[in-house]
Amino acid sequence: MLSRERASSGAYVLVATDGETKYILPVSRAPCSEKFRVRVDGEDLCEAEYTQGFLVELLLGRTSLEVVTYEDFSQGKLKYIGPAAEEATNPHVLYALNGKKVLLKGYRLYRENNFEPHFYKYLSPAGIVPRLLAEYKFGEVPLGIVTEYIEGGIDPGFILYNLAKETLGSQATVKVDQDLLVSMGKAVSSFHYAMYLCHEFWCRPSLIDRRDVNLWSERVSYYLKEVAGSIPSSWLDALARQASKCAGSFELLVGTYKIRNHQDLHFSQMIFKPPQAIFLLDFEGEPGRPPLYDTILEPALRDVASLARGAAYVSFYAIKDYYSLSLDETVRMFLEEAKPVKLLKEWMNEIIEKILKEYLKLLPREIAAVTSPNEAYQLIYPWLVERALYEAYYEKKYRPRNIAVAISTFLAFYSAHL
């Protein structure tokens, strides 16, 4: 099912649905690379973000899209550079504005409750995110944002992946730059503290009560039920045992605050600008969440659990690539807890502990009434279970073979409790 609405003389916004999810796609008759062409009703069009005139027309008010600018573009000379992050689901396009790069990020999911522009607007003054320069909408639906581009920024996930392979090669833990770990801990803590202070309609914190505990427990059960038919019974039994512990651990959070958190925090959702700056990115949340759980507030420590699960994925692919293994062979190594898996488990746990130690220094006790990593682990643990089950649920929908990645890394790294 497809509908189109004119955005300018040569551009349209297409809205399509597969019966379950709605998608939104701005298209243009302007020329673009063949890679970014789409065929609509027999006509070859281009994804509008990848055409050279789109952002200029947008900022000059020559489209019917609603545009809000936070910087003065009137005296600026805007030059199209080209695509960035082409492996990403959403379009990312670089421009030069008076010699400095800016990044346009468009959206494809039709979501009125996409809070990412709100995150960027609220967090920009604190330097927690790249500075927001503009945002644009299709009616009430966010269609994209324009931010500063962090020149010289590095993906911390890529750094850790390479160091994990070095650790495998040396058979001894390779130390991670302390500035990187301290900066990540401080950045996540600063983000959570800022969200604790946020009292706008979309982010107002509230106290956790037993209704939250019930909702989170239901979510764990839902994910487990959804993946049950796609995994061996031994895996299901092990996951069910872990899931049964969650409600009691969730109870420990009653009386502390839940906030608008990141939801999908992992190392590649950050940019490291040496020597010490960390910027957080991509606040669209978990792309596969069911609508019932899409916009709810959660404990800050849920983001820390998500970061720890990201460490497990880094370890999996480091082992797979270092030893040139198939996915199934790598899964087998994790299930057997082979020596390389034990080595990276120890290494990654040390990294998460150092990040967590720095993170807890700045965190108000109203958010998490703990002062040490050991105290925090008990509160983080049920979210490790929940996040791993979400990953398996997501992989089942989009990359079924990767269900085994989510589950094998959890069973090897975290099922015996952090």
TIZALO-90957 format. One record per residue (C-alpha): residue in one letter; x, y, z. Coordinates in nm, 3 decimals, decimal comma, padded with zeros to 5 digits, always signed. Each point is the difference from the previous one (the first is absolute). Example, Ala and Ser with C-alpha at 12.3 -4.5 7.8 and 13.67 -1.06 7.14 Angstrom:
BEGIN
+------+---------+---------+---------+
! type !       u !       v !       w !
+------+---------+---------+---------+
!    a ! +01,230 ! -00,450 ! +00,780 !
!    s ! +00,137 ! +00,344 ! -00,066 !
+------+---------+---------+---------+
This chain:
BEGIN
+------+---------+---------+---------+
! type !       u !       v !       w !
+------+---------+---------+---------+
!    m ! +00,000 ! +00,000 ! +00,000 !
!    l ! +00,152 ! +00,329 ! -00,115 !
!    s ! -00,099 ! +00,367 ! +00,018 !
!    r ! +00,186 ! +00,308 ! -00,111 !
!    e ! -00,014 ! +00,367 ! +00,092 !
!    r ! +00,175 ! +00,279 ! -00,188 !
!    a ! +00,281 ! +00,164 ! +00,196 !
!    s ! +00,121 ! +00,238 ! -00,272 !
!    s ! -00,018 ! +00,039 ! -00,377 !
!    g ! +00,232 ! -00,296 ! -00,052 !
!    a ! -00,028 ! -00,198 ! +00,326 !
!    y ! -00,251 ! -00,225 ! +00,169 !
!    v ! -00,031 ! -00,171 ! +00,334 !
!    l ! -00,108 ! -00,362 ! -00,034 !
!    v ! -00,169 ! -00,185 ! +00,285 !
!    a ! -00,013 ! -00,378 ! -00,028 !
!    t ! -00,101 ! -00,287 ! +00,226 !
!    d ! +00,066 ! -00,373 ! -00,001 !
!    g ! -00,311 ! -00,051 ! +00,214 !
!    e ! +00,196 ! +00,013 ! +00,326 !
!    t ! +00,244 ! +00,291 ! -00,029 !
!    k ! -00,030 ! +00,337 ! -00,175 !
!    y ! +00,291 ! +00,150 ! -00,188 !
!    i ! +00,064 ! +00,349 ! -00,128 !
!    l ! +00,219 ! +00,090 ! -00,296 !
!    p ! +00,065 ! +00,342 ! -00,154 !
!    v ! +00,074 ! -00,035 ! -00,371 !
!    s ! +00,106 ! +00,242 ! -00,271 !
!    r ! +00,023 ! +00,019 ! -00,377 !
!    a ! +00,347 ! +00,155 ! +00,032 !
!    p ! +00,295 ! -00,212 ! -00,116 !
!    c ! +00,189 ! -00,228 ! +00,240 !
!    s ! +00,220 ! -00,308 ! +00,005 !
!    e ! -00,168 ! -00,317 ! -00,126 !
!    k ! +00,047 ! -00,150 ! +00,345 !
!    f ! -00,254 ! +00,244 ! +00,146 !
!    r ! -00,267 ! -00,027 ! -00,269 !
!    v ! -00,343 ! -00,147 ! +00,067 !
!    r ! -00,272 ! -00,095 ! -00,246 !
!    v ! -00,343 ! +00,132 ! +00,090 !
!    d ! -00,306 ! -00,055 ! -00,219 !
!    g ! +00,225 ! -00,065 ! -00,299 !
!    e ! +00,207 ! +00,316 ! +00,054 !
!    d ! +00,368 ! +00,008 ! +00,105 !
!    l ! +00,043 ! +00,236 ! +00,294 !
!    c ! +00,281 ! +00,066 ! +00,247 !
!    e ! +00,004 ! -00,011 ! +00,378 !
!    a ! -00,016 ! +00,374 ! +00,055 !
!    e ! +00,272 ! +00,024 ! +00,266 !
!    y ! +00,256 ! -00,122 ! -00,256 !
!    t ! -00,077 ! +00,273 ! -00,251 !
!    q ! +00,214 ! +00,312 ! +00,007 !
!    g ! -00,280 ! +00,254 ! +00,025 !
!    f ! -00,212 ! -00,157 ! +00,274 !
!    l ! +00,154 ! +00,163 ! +00,308 !
!    v ! +00,036 ! +00,337 ! -00,171 !
!    e ! -00,370 ! +00,000 ! -00,100 !
!    l ! -00,093 ! -00,115 ! +00,348 !
!    l ! +00,189 ! +00,277 ! +00,181 !
!    l ! -00,123 ! +00,267 ! -00,245 !
!    g ! -00,361 ! -00,098 ! +00,072 !
!    r ! -00,069 ! -00,123 ! -00,353 !
!    t ! -00,169 ! -00,320 ! +00,117 !
!    s ! -00,326 ! -00,061 ! +00,184 !
!    l ! +00,189 ! -00,175 ! +00,280 !
!    e ! +00,012 ! +00,168 ! +00,339 !
!    v ! +00,357 ! +00,112 ! +00,074 !
!    v ! +00,142 ! +00,132 ! +00,328 !
!    t ! +00,351 ! +00,146 ! -00,010 !
!    y ! +00,221 ! +00,053 ! +00,305 !
!    e ! +00,283 ! +00,174 ! -00,186 !
!    d ! -00,010 ! +00,280 ! -00,257 !
!    f ! +00,048 ! -00,153 ! -00,346 !
!    s ! -00,084 ! +00,317 ! -00,190 !
!    q ! +00,362 ! +00,110 ! -00,051 !
!    g ! +00,138 ! -00,349 ! -00,039 !
!    k ! +00,125 ! -00,168 ! -00,314 !
!    l ! -00,125 ! -00,359 ! +00,000 !
!    k ! +00,179 ! -00,261 ! -00,211 !
!    y ! -00,107 ! -00,362 ! -00,050 !
!    i ! +00,280 ! -00,248 ! +00,079 !
!    g ! -00,169 ! -00,340 ! -00,016 !
!    p ! -00,122 ! -00,303 ! +00,192 !
!    a ! +00,142 ! -00,103 ! +00,338 !
!    a ! -00,061 ! -00,315 ! +00,207 !
!    e ! -00,147 ! -00,179 ! -00,301 !
!    e ! -00,043 ! -00,321 ! +00,201 !
!    a ! -00,253 ! +00,174 ! +00,227 !
!    t ! -00,375 ! -00,055 ! -00,040 !
!    n ! -00,071 ! +00,373 ! -00,016 !
!    p ! +00,163 ! +00,234 ! -00,253 !
!    h ! +00,301 ! +00,202 ! +00,119 !
!    v ! +00,131 ! +00,273 ! -00,231 !
!    l ! +00,291 ! +00,240 ! +00,046 !
!    y ! -00,002 ! +00,367 ! -00,099 !
!    a ! +00,253 ! +00,278 ! +00,042 !
!    l ! -00,129 ! +00,322 ! +00,153 !
!    n ! +00,252 ! +00,283 ! -00,024 !
!    g ! +00,280 ! -00,255 ! -00,003 !
!    k ! -00,128 ! -00,208 ! +00,294 !
!    k ! -00,175 ! -00,332 ! -00,044 !
!    v ! -00,360 ! -00,055 ! +00,109 !
!    l ! -00,192 ! -00,326 ! -00,003 !
!    l ! -00,356 ! -00,055 ! -00,121 !
!    k ! -00,170 ! -00,307 ! +00,144 !
!    g ! -00,337 ! -00,101 ! -00,142 !
!    y ! -00,257 ! -00,243 ! +00,143 !
!    r ! -00,182 ! -00,284 ! -00,168 !
!    l ! -00,236 ! -00,127 ! +00,270 !
!    y ! -00,327 ! +00,194 ! +00,019 !
!    r ! +00,000 ! +00,081 ! +00,372 !
!    e ! -00,164 ! +00,298 ! +00,166 !
!    n ! +00,167 ! -00,105 ! +00,326 !
!    n ! +00,356 ! +00,015 ! -00,132 !
!    f ! +00,163 ! +00,201 ! +00,279 !
!    e ! +00,344 ! +00,033 ! -00,159 !
!    p ! -00,042 ! +00,367 ! -00,104 !
!    h ! -00,108 ! +00,077 ! +00,358 !
!    f ! +00,309 ! -00,174 ! +00,138 !
!    y ! +00,230 ! +00,199 ! -00,230 !
!    k ! -00,169 ! +00,332 ! +00,076 !
!    y ! +00,009 ! -00,059 ! +00,376 !
!    l ! +00,352 ! -00,144 ! +00,022 !
!    s ! +00,181 ! +00,222 ! -00,254 !
!    p ! +00,082 ! +00,284 ! +00,246 !
!    a ! +00,171 ! -00,251 ! +00,233 !
!    g ! +00,227 ! -00,136 ! -00,272 !
!    i ! -00,128 ! -00,356 ! +00,055 !
!    v ! -00,106 ! -00,033 ! -00,365 !
!    p ! +00,114 ! +00,163 ! -00,326 !
!    r ! -00,163 ! +00,343 ! -00,016 !
!    l ! -00,346 ! +00,008 ! -00,157 !
!    l ! -00,017 ! +00,248 ! -00,289 !
!    a ! -00,344 ! -00,071 ! -00,148 !
!    e ! -00,288 ! -00,247 ! -00,001 !
!    y ! -00,281 ! -00,061 ! -00,246 !
!    k ! -00,337 ! -00,178 ! +00,007 !
!    f ! -00,271 ! -00,138 ! -00,221 !
!    g ! -00,309 ! +00,118 ! +00,188 !
!    e ! +00,056 ! -00,129 ! +00,355 !
!    v ! +00,246 ! -00,266 ! -00,108 !
!    p ! +00,376 ! +00,070 ! +00,037 !
!    l ! +00,167 ! -00,038 ! -00,338 !
!    g ! +00,360 ! +00,091 ! +00,079 !
!    i ! +00,256 ! +00,209 ! +00,186 !
!    v ! +00,315 ! +00,193 ! -00,089 !
!    t ! +00,287 ! -00,003 ! +00,252 !
!    e ! +00,362 ! +00,102 ! +00,017 !
!    y ! +00,243 ! -00,263 ! -00,124 !
!    i ! +00,266 ! -00,107 ! +00,252 !
!    e ! +00,318 ! +00,027 ! -00,205 !
!    g ! +00,260 ! -00,258 ! +00,105 !
!    g ! -00,254 ! -00,196 ! +00,202 !
!    i ! +00,058 ! -00,374 ! +00,047 !
!    d ! -00,248 ! -00,282 ! +00,058 !
!    p ! +00,091 ! -00,152 ! +00,343 !
!    g ! -00,153 ! -00,330 ! -00,112 !
!    f ! +00,260 ! -00,020 ! -00,277 !
!    i ! +00,279 ! +00,078 ! +00,249 !
!    l ! -00,114 ! -00,276 ! +00,237 !
!    y ! -00,050 ! -00,249 ! -00,283 !
!    n ! +00,361 ! +00,048 ! -00,112 !
!    l ! +00,132 ! -00,020 ! +00,357 !
!    a ! -00,202 ! -00,317 ! +00,055 !
!    k ! +00,175 ! -00,157 ! -00,299 !
!    e ! +00,335 ! +00,116 ! +00,139 !
!    t ! -00,089 ! -00,168 ! +00,329 !
!    l ! -00,073 ! -00,325 ! -00,185 !
!    g ! +00,330 ! +00,028 ! -00,182 !
!    s ! +00,209 ! +00,061 ! +00,310 !
!    q ! -00,203 ! -00,236 ! +00,223 !
!    a ! +00,017 ! +00,270 ! +00,265 !
!    t ! -00,227 ! +00,294 ! +00,070 !
!    v ! +00,090 ! +00,309 ! -00,203 !
!    k ! -00,057 ! +00,315 ! +00,201 !
!    v ! -00,255 ! +00,249 ! -00,126 !
!    d ! +00,083 ! +00,371 ! +00,005 !
!    q ! -00,109 ! +00,119 ! +00,344 !
!    d ! -00,113 ! +00,334 ! -00,146 !
!    l ! -00,248 ! -00,187 ! -00,220 !
!    l ! -00,152 ! -00,202 ! +00,285 !
!    v ! -00,016 ! +00,297 ! +00,239 !
!    s ! -00,152 ! +00,218 ! -00,273 !
!    m ! -00,269 ! -00,259 ! -00,079 !
!    g ! -00,092 ! -00,038 ! +00,368 !
!    k ! -00,022 ! +00,376 ! +00,045 !
!    a ! -00,196 ! +00,052 ! -00,321 !
!    v ! -00,268 ! -00,259 ! +00,084 !
!    s ! -00,027 ! +00,129 ! +00,357 !
!    s ! -00,030 ! +00,362 ! -00,120 !
!    f ! -00,268 ! -00,108 ! -00,245 !
!    h ! -00,203 ! -00,180 ! +00,267 !
!    y ! +00,036 ! +00,289 ! +00,244 !
!    a ! -00,120 ! +00,242 ! -00,268 !
!    m ! -00,302 ! -00,223 ! -00,070 !
!    y ! -00,073 ! -00,020 ! +00,373 !
!    l ! -00,024 ! +00,382 ! -00,004 !
!    c ! -00,213 ! +00,008 ! -00,316 !
!    h ! -00,360 ! +00,103 ! +00,070 !
!    e ! -00,136 ! +00,052 ! -00,349 !
!    f ! -00,308 ! -00,196 ! -00,106 !
!    w ! +00,200 ! -00,275 ! -00,172 !
!    c ! +00,258 ! -00,064 ! +00,270 !
!    r ! -00,141 ! +00,076 ! +00,344 !
!    p ! +00,141 ! -00,257 ! +00,251 !
!    s ! -00,223 ! -00,185 ! +00,243 !
!    l ! +00,035 ! -00,245 ! +00,285 !
!    i ! +00,010 ! -00,371 ! -00,074 !
!    d ! -00,286 ! -00,199 ! +00,152 !
!    r ! -00,126 ! -00,359 ! -00,023 !
!    r ! -00,195 ! +00,073 ! -00,316 !
!    d ! +00,336 ! +00,059 ! -00,167 !
!    v ! +00,134 ! -00,325 ! +00,143 !
!    n ! -00,300 ! -00,185 ! -00,143 !
!    l ! +00,036 ! +00,165 ! -00,341 !
!    w ! +00,372 ! -00,078 ! -00,023 !
!    s ! -00,058 ! -00,359 ! +00,112 !
!    e ! -00,274 ! -00,038 ! -00,263 !
!    r ! +00,243 ! +00,129 ! -00,261 !
!    v ! +00,261 ! -00,261 ! +00,092 !
!    s ! -00,267 ! -00,271 ! -00,023 !
!    y ! -00,124 ! +00,135 ! -00,333 !
!    y ! +00,345 ! -00,010 ! -00,162 !
!    l ! +00,066 ! -00,346 ! +00,140 !
!    k ! -00,330 ! -00,129 ! -00,139 !
!    e ! +00,068 ! +00,158 ! -00,341 !
!    v ! +00,339 ! -00,173 ! -00,042 !
!    a ! -00,096 ! -00,330 ! +00,164 !
!    g ! -00,081 ! -00,181 ! -00,324 !
!    s ! +00,323 ! +00,107 ! -00,169 !
!    i ! +00,260 ! -00,132 ! +00,246 !
!    p ! +00,101 ! -00,340 ! +00,146 !
!    s ! -00,182 ! -00,109 ! +00,315 !
!    s ! +00,324 ! +00,009 ! +00,202 !
!    w ! +00,043 ! +00,369 ! -00,084 !
!    l ! -00,363 ! +00,069 ! +00,081 !
!    d ! +00,028 ! -00,171 ! +00,339 !
!    a ! +00,314 ! +00,198 ! +00,086 !
!    l ! -00,161 ! +00,330 ! -00,105 !
!    a ! -00,321 ! -00,082 ! +00,189 !
!    r ! +00,202 ! -00,056 ! +00,319 !
!    q ! +00,165 ! +00,338 ! -00,041 !
!    a ! -00,328 ! +00,173 ! -00,088 !
!    s ! -00,161 ! -00,135 ! +00,318 !
!    k ! +00,249 ! +00,200 ! +00,207 !
!    c ! -00,085 ! +00,332 ! -00,162 !
!    a ! -00,312 ! +00,103 ! +00,191 !
!    g ! +00,174 ! -00,024 ! +00,337 !
!    s ! +00,293 ! +00,208 ! -00,127 !
!    f ! -00,232 ! +00,257 ! -00,160 !
!    e ! -00,163 ! +00,040 ! +00,343 !
!    l ! +00,327 ! +00,141 ! +00,135 !
!    l ! -00,051 ! +00,306 ! -00,220 !
!    v ! -00,337 ! +00,100 ! +00,153 !
!    g ! +00,023 ! +00,349 ! +00,149 !
!    t ! +00,283 ! +00,117 ! -00,228 !
!    y ! -00,053 ! +00,202 ! -00,316 !
!    k ! -00,063 ! -00,111 ! -00,354 !
!    i ! +00,108 ! +00,239 ! -00,275 !
!    r ! -00,013 ! +00,042 ! -00,376 !
!    n ! +00,306 ! -00,209 ! -00,083 !
!    h ! +00,181 ! -00,081 ! -00,323 !
!    q ! -00,148 ! -00,353 ! -00,038 !
!    d ! +00,253 ! -00,121 ! -00,257 !
!    l ! +00,332 ! +00,110 ! +00,146 !
!    h ! +00,310 ! -00,183 ! -00,121 !
!    f ! +00,356 ! +00,101 ! -00,084 !
!    s ! -00,080 ! +00,090 ! -00,361 !
!    q ! -00,269 ! +00,241 ! +00,117 !
!    m ! +00,284 ! +00,224 ! +00,120 !
!    i ! +00,268 ! +00,210 ! -00,163 !
!    f ! +00,337 ! +00,034 ! +00,175 !
!    k ! +00,186 ! +00,324 ! -00,069 !
!    p ! +00,348 ! -00,048 ! +00,152 !
!    p ! +00,122 ! +00,058 ! +00,255 !
!    q ! -00,313 ! +00,005 ! +00,217 !
!    a ! -00,322 ! +00,109 ! -00,173 !
!    i ! -00,286 ! -00,247 ! -00,051 !
!    f ! -00,318 ! +00,086 ! -00,189 !
!    l ! -00,310 ! -00,223 ! +00,012 !
!    l ! -00,195 ! -00,071 ! -00,319 !
!    d ! -00,315 ! -00,163 ! -00,138 !
!    f ! -00,285 ! +00,053 ! +00,244 !
!    e ! -00,272 ! -00,173 ! -00,201 !
!    g ! -00,014 ! -00,287 ! +00,251 !
!    e ! -00,011 ! -00,370 ! -00,072 !
!    p ! -00,136 ! -00,034 ! -00,354 !
!    g ! -00,176 ! -00,331 ! +00,064 !
!    r ! -00,189 ! +00,082 ! +00,320 !
!    p ! -00,372 ! -00,074 ! +00,000 !
!    p ! -00,208 ! +00,322 ! +00,027 !
!    l ! -00,110 ! -00,084 ! +00,356 !
!    y ! +00,359 ! +00,037 ! +00,121 !
!    d ! +00,126 ! +00,257 ! -00,248 !
!    t ! -00,013 ! +00,324 ! +00,199 !
!    i ! -00,007 ! -00,102 ! +00,365 !
!    l ! +00,245 ! +00,140 ! +00,253 !
!    e ! +00,261 ! -00,238 ! +00,144 !
!    p ! +00,278 ! -00,007 ! +00,260 !
!    a ! +00,325 ! +00,163 ! -00,108 !
!    l ! +00,184 ! -00,325 ! +00,068 !
!    r ! -00,185 ! -00,163 ! -00,287 !
!    d ! +00,230 ! +00,197 ! -00,234 !
!    v ! +00,303 ! -00,141 ! +00,184 !
!    a ! -00,132 ! -00,351 ! -00,056 !
!    s ! -00,044 ! +00,082 ! -00,368 !
!    l ! +00,362 ! +00,119 ! -00,012 !
!    a ! +00,116 ! -00,325 ! +00,162 !
!    r ! -00,195 ! -00,202 ! -00,257 !
!    g ! +00,172 ! +00,205 ! -00,269 !
!    a ! +00,331 ! -00,117 ! +00,145 !
!    a ! -00,113 ! -00,360 ! -00,046 !
!    y ! -00,079 ! +00,061 ! -00,368 !
!    v ! +00,342 ! +00,162 ! -00,048 !
!    s ! +00,161 ! -00,311 ! +00,153 !
!    f ! -00,201 ! -00,236 ! -00,221 !
!    y ! +00,104 ! +00,165 ! -00,325 !
!    a ! +00,359 ! +00,048 ! +00,114 !
!    i ! +00,028 ! -00,377 ! +00,057 !
!    k ! -00,185 ! -00,082 ! -00,322 !
!    d ! +00,223 ! +00,224 ! -00,211 !
!    y ! +00,331 ! -00,068 ! +00,176 !
!    y ! -00,032 ! -00,376 ! -00,045 !
!    s ! -00,183 ! +00,025 ! -00,338 !
!    l ! -00,292 ! -00,204 ! +00,134 !
!    s ! -00,353 ! -00,042 ! -00,128 !
!    l ! -00,282 ! +00,136 ! +00,211 !
!    d ! -00,094 ! -00,351 ! +00,114 !
!    e ! +00,359 ! -00,080 ! +00,095 !
!    t ! +00,023 ! +00,318 ! +00,204 !
!    v ! -00,328 ! -00,079 ! +00,176 !
!    r ! +00,140 ! -00,342 ! +00,089 !
!    m ! +00,310 ! +00,161 ! +00,154 !
!    f ! -00,221 ! +00,218 ! +00,219 !
!    l ! -00,223 ! -00,286 ! +00,109 !
!    e ! +00,305 ! -00,208 ! +00,088 !
!    e ! +00,161 ! +00,303 ! +00,170 !
!    a ! +00,323 ! -00,064 ! -00,184 !
!    k ! +00,322 ! +00,167 ! +00,114 !
!    p ! -00,030 ! +00,304 ! -00,234 !
!    v ! -00,354 ! +00,059 ! +00,130 !
!    k ! +00,117 ! -00,012 ! +00,362 !
!    l ! +00,285 ! +00,237 ! -00,083 !
!    l ! -00,228 ! +00,260 ! -00,159 !
!    k ! -00,262 ! -00,044 ! +00,271 !
!    e ! +00,259 ! +00,097 ! +00,260 !
!    w ! +00,126 ! +00,286 ! -00,216 !
!    m ! -00,346 ! +00,141 ! -00,077 !
!    n ! -00,120 ! -00,031 ! +00,359 !
!    e ! +00,303 ! +00,202 ! +00,106 !
!    i ! -00,087 ! +00,269 ! -00,255 !
!    i ! -00,365 ! +00,020 ! +00,110 !
!    e ! +00,107 ! +00,012 ! +00,366 !
!    k ! +00,232 ! +00,296 ! -00,067 !
!    i ! -00,269 ! +00,185 ! -00,193 !
!    l ! -00,254 ! -00,075 ! +00,272 !
!    k ! +00,234 ! +00,117 ! +00,276 !
!    e ! +00,037 ! +00,340 ! -00,169 !
!    y ! -00,371 ! +00,009 ! -00,084 !
!    l ! -00,106 ! -00,046 ! +00,363 !
!    k ! +00,218 ! +00,285 ! +00,128 !
!    l ! -00,232 ! +00,263 ! -00,146 !
!    l ! -00,336 ! -00,174 ! +00,022 !
!    p ! -00,261 ! +00,127 ! +00,252 !
!    r ! -00,116 ! -00,272 ! +00,240 !
!    e ! -00,360 ! +00,080 ! -00,099 !
!    i ! +00,080 ! -00,164 ! -00,334 !
!    a ! +00,192 ! -00,300 ! +00,135 !
!    a ! +00,061 ! -00,042 ! +00,372 !
!    v ! +00,337 ! -00,168 ! -00,046 !
!    t ! +00,360 ! +00,116 ! +00,029 !
!    s ! +00,208 ! -00,287 ! -00,138 !
!    p ! -00,008 ! -00,228 ! -00,307 !
!    n ! -00,063 ! -00,303 ! +00,222 !
!    e ! -00,313 ! +00,162 ! +00,145 !
!    a ! -00,114 ! +00,110 ! -00,344 !
!    y ! +00,026 ! -00,346 ! -00,157 !
!    q ! -00,303 ! -00,133 ! +00,186 !
!    l ! -00,213 ! +00,283 ! -00,142 !
!    i ! +00,149 ! -00,031 ! -00,348 !
!    y ! -00,037 ! -00,377 ! -00,027 !
!    p ! -00,373 ! -00,025 ! -00,085 !
!    w ! +00,055 ! +00,255 ! -00,277 !
!    l ! +00,276 ! -00,218 ! -00,145 !
!    v ! -00,259 ! -00,277 ! -00,023 !
!    e ! -00,262 ! +00,234 ! -00,149 !
!    r ! +00,240 ! +00,154 ! -00,252 !
!    a ! +00,132 ! -00,340 ! -00,114 !
!    l ! -00,357 ! -00,123 ! -00,051 !
!    y ! -00,086 ! +00,316 ! -00,191 !
!    e ! +00,304 ! -00,057 ! -00,223 !
!    a ! -00,114 ! -00,356 ! -00,069 !
!    y ! -00,352 ! +00,128 ! -00,072 !
!    y ! +00,137 ! +00,265 ! -00,237 !
!    e ! +00,233 ! -00,244 ! -00,175 !
!    k ! -00,290 ! -00,241 ! -00,052 !
!    k ! -00,191 ! +00,272 ! -00,186 !
!    y ! +00,284 ! +00,131 ! -00,216 !
!    r ! +00,306 ! -00,232 ! +00,010 !
!    p ! -00,115 ! -00,344 ! +00,122 !
!    r ! +00,342 ! -00,164 ! -00,009 !
!    n ! +00,125 ! +00,259 ! +00,251 !
!    i ! -00,239 ! -00,116 ! +00,273 !
!    a ! +00,286 ! -00,232 ! +00,099 !
!    v ! +00,236 ! +00,300 ! +00,037 !
!    a ! -00,227 ! +00,168 ! +00,254 !
!    i ! -00,061 ! -00,315 ! +00,203 !
!    s ! +00,346 ! -00,161 ! -00,010 !
!    t ! +00,170 ! +00,324 ! +00,112 !
!    f ! -00,246 ! +00,038 ! +00,287 !
!    l ! +00,037 ! -00,359 ! +00,118 !
!    a ! +00,381 ! +00,017 ! -00,017 !
!    f ! +00,050 ! +00,350 ! +00,143 !
!    y ! -00,281 ! +00,079 ! +00,238 !
!    s ! -00,220 ! -00,296 ! +00,096 !
!    a ! +00,214 ! -00,078 ! +00,305 !
!    h ! -00,066 ! +00,359 ! +00,120 !
!    l ! +00,247 ! +00,283 ! -00,046 !
+------+---------+---------+---------+
